[in-house]
Amino acid sequence: MMSRLLKATAMAAVLAMPALANDGFGGLTTGGLEFLSSPARMVSEDLYLSLDKIKVSYVFRHDGDEDLEGEVIFPLPPIGLSGIQESDFAIPREKLDGENIVGFTATVDGKKVAVTTDRVATVLPDDAEDGVTKPSDPAAGYQTPGTDITAVLKKYDIPLSLDYDKVFAALKAAPQAGRDELAKIGAVEVIEGDAYPMWAIIERYHWTQTFPHGKDVKISHEYDAAVPGGIFQWRDPVGEEGEYAASLAKEYCIDEGTQKAIKKALRQDEGDKSYWIGSAYYLDYVLKTANTWNGPIGKFKLTIDKGDPGNVISLCVDGIKKTGPTTFVVEKTDFTPKDDLHILVVQKTTD
């Protein structure tokens, strides 16, 4: 049998809102399974995105001469300890340190598979923000996950935990040699003798999978979406290129009709009538990793559920059709993704 390493993509993103960043909360950008150097092709992908759940069903066909066996891995994006300590996050703190923090489950040909969960610690590149990648390049969190320091933490009995207080206490109890070594590699910041954790944790789910040659295999997985969001402000008129509202309009292809719907969903600022205020979510999903497969996606279906019928969505995609009060569908054949998905969901204001 041939052996390959099989991976999944998962990215991180934070809310990017000039002057309003402190009123947002971080979350996760995620993506689909990626098989490195694989002769397999994606016969179909059925992707469901909502503010609560992400569900993906694939049909893979391995056209090689022998069976393909390897580890299927789905890593969450790096979650920075300092970022969690300094601001809110889409996953409740009480769940962050538990096992399987997003409730990840997987099935193969309709049968549930046993998924192993493990964690690694990484020092992220200098261009990362608060332990997560910049929203302008969500793929970077997967492609450049940083320097693995898991072994160093274990050496000094520092837990691979997302409980900041627990980690800080372990650092305080660690020998000076340990704090010095971690400081040297950029894993901690030392202030007045105390070491503060600056690394990120990547939680990974994986299982061993065999792909028989010449046969289809259906893999499905789902997990909690953990979408970032926060206070949202819309301006009419949108302003000049580069200004906040104009940048949003360009990034999410917000046309005139959608602008009217956004204003209807929000409340008007009492002090300045050219502004509307409310809240929004930023749902991102990395599609371009599908290009690592052998050929295009045979049949691709995307379903987006915006939640409340009064919510407003906007994204840059061709062929989107409304199929229900909250659902929208895109279907393509022989699809080669050229861009990732960036979806704005403006929440209906209730007060």
C-alpha positions, 0 to 999 in steps of 0.5 A, a space after each residue: 500500500 502507498 502511504 501519504 500524509 493527509 491534512 485538512 485546512 483550518 484558518 484563523 481570522 479576527 474582526 477587523 474594524 477601524 475604531 471599533 476593534 475593541 467591540 469585536 470578538 475573535 473567531 475561527 476561519 476554517 476550510 476543507 480537507 487537503 490531501 498533499 501529493 494525492 492522486 485522488 480527485 474530489 468527485 463532489 463537495 456539499 458545503 453548508 455554512 451557518 453562524 452555528 454549524 459548518 457541515 461538509 460532505 465530500 465524495 473522493 475517488 482514488 484513481 491510483 493503482 494501489 490503495 491509499 492509506 494515511 492520516 486524515 488531519 483537521 487542525 483548528 487555526 492557531 488560538 493565541 493565549 494572549 489574544 484570549 486573555 485580552 479580548 472576547 472569543 467566539 468560543 466560551 472560555 469554559 469550553 476552550 480548555 475542554 477536549 474537542 472545543 468545536 464539537 468536531 465529528 466525522 463519518 466515512 461512508 455513513 459510519 461515525 469514525 473515532 477521532 483522536 484529538 491532540 494539541 500542539 503549541 506554536 510561536 507564530 510569525 511576527 505578522 500575526 495579530 494577537 495569536 491569529 492571522 490577519 483577516 486579509 490572508 486567512 490561509 497564512 495560519 495554515 500555510 505558515 503556522 509558526 515554530 512548534 514549541 510543544 516539546 519545550 513546554 512539556 520539558 518544563 511541565 507547562 500544560 498545552 492549555 487554553 486556560 491562561 491562568 493555568 498556564 501563567 501559574 505553570 510558568 511562574 512555577 517553572 525553573 528560571 532556565 525554562 523561562 529563559 529558554 522560552 524567552 529566547 525563542 520568543 514564546 514568552 514576554 518577561 515583564 518585571 520578572 514574570 513570564 507571560 505566554 505569547 504562543 498559540 495552541 493548535 487543536 487537531 482532530 485526526 484518524 487513519 483512513 484507507 482509500 481503495 483504488 478505483 472506488 468512491 469514499 464519502 467523508 463528512 464532517 461537521 463542527 461549531 462555526 465559532 464565527 468572529 463578529 462585533 459592532 458594525 457601522 454603515 455609512 451612507 454615502 459609503 465615502 471614498 475608496 479606502 474608507 471603512 464602508 467603501 472597503 466593506 462594499 468592495 470586499 463583500 460586493 455590497 450593491 445598492 440593493 444590499 445597502 438598502 437592506 443593511 440600513 433597514 436591518 440596523 438602527 440609525 445613529 441619533 447623532 449623525 444621520 449618515 450612520 447606521 449601527 448594529 452588529 455583524 458576523 464575518 464568516 470566512 471559508 478557505 476554498 482554494 485548497 481544493 486545488 491541491 486535488 487531482 483536477 477540479 471539483 466535479 460537482 460543488 454545492 454551497 448552502 449558506 444559512 444567514 440565521 434570522 430572516 431579517 439578517 442581511 448577507 453579502 459576498 462576492 460569488 456568481 450564481 447565488 440563488 435564494 432558496 428559502 427565508 434564510 438559505 442561499 445556494 450556489 451550484 457549479 460543475 467542474 469547479 476550480 476555486 480561484 478565491 476563498 469565501 468571505 461572507 458578511 452577515 449583518 444582524 437584524 437589530 431588535 431594539 
